[in-house]
Amino acid sequence: MSDEELNLARTLLKGRSHREVPDDEVLAESRALFEAWMNGEVRMERPKVYDHYAMVIAALLRRVNELETRLAALEAERQS
């Protein structure tokens, strides 16, 4: 394990704007980082919602909205 503490947002952004990072990449890379952190393989800075989790929360909210829309369409199709 490295003594360096990772900043989740900076690690996900890789120098890009948050608008340039696809939700699938945010979710996949954050999951890998959280797993590594929980396994003691990496250290992460103390979380701050505006810094670390905002990208992950936004991606998850967009994904939930997408799934709700798809579910509503399937339910409507089923009832017709």
C-alpha positions in Angstrom: 0.0 0.0 0.0 1.3 3.4 -0.9 1.5 6.2 1.7 0.0 8.5 -0.9 -3.7 9.4 -0.2 -5.8 9.5 -3.4 -8.3 12.2 -4.0 -11.2 10.4 -5.6 -12.5 13.2 -7.8 -9.0 14.1 -9.1 -8.3 10.4 -9.8 -11.6 10.1 -11.7 -11.2 13.4 -13.6 -7.6 12.8 -14.8 -7.3 16.5 -15.6 -10.7 16.6 -17.5 -13.8 18.6 -16.8 -16.5 16.6 -15.0 -18.7 16.9 -18.1 -16.1 15.0 -20.1 -16.1 11.9 -17.9 -18.8 9.4 -19.0 -21.1 8.1 -16.2 -20.0 4.5 -17.0 -16.4 5.4 -16.4 -17.2 7.3 -13.1 -19.1 4.3 -11.8 -16.6 1.6 -12.9 -13.5 3.5 -11.7 -15.1 4.7 -8.4 -16.2 1.1 -7.7 -12.7 -0.2 -8.3 -11.2 2.6 -6.1 -13.7 2.0 -3.3 -13.0 -1.8 -3.4 -9.3 -1.1 -3.3 -9.8 1.3 -0.4 -11.9 -1.2 1.6 -9.3 -3.9 0.9 -6.6 -1.7 2.3 -4.8 -1.5 -1.1 -5.0 2.3 -1.4 -5.5 5.2 0.9 -7.9 8.0 0.2 -8.2 11.5 1.5 -11.0 12.2 4.0 -14.1 12.5 2.0 -15.8 15.8 1.3 -19.1 15.5 -0.4 -18.4 18.4 -2.7 -15.1 17.0 -3.8 -15.1 13.2 -3.6 -18.6 12.0 -4.0 -20.4 14.6 -6.1 -19.4 12.9 -9.4 -20.4 9.5 -8.2 -23.7 10.7 -6.8 -24.5 12.6 -10.0 -23.8 9.5 -12.1 -25.9 7.3 -9.9 -28.8 9.8 -10.0 -28.6 9.9 -13.8 -28.5 6.1 -13.9 -31.6 5.8 -11.6 -33.5 8.4 -13.7 -32.6 6.4 -16.8 -33.7 3.1 -15.3 -37.0 4.6 -14.0 -37.8 5.9 -17.5 -37.1 2.5 -19.0 -39.2 0.8 -16.3 -42.1 3.1 -16.9 -41.9 2.4 -20.6 -41.9 -1.3 -20.1 -44.8 -1.1 -17.6 -46.8 1.0 -20.1 -46.0 -1.4 -22.9 -47.1 -4.3 -20.8 -50.4 -2.7 -19.9 -51.3 -2.0 -23.6 
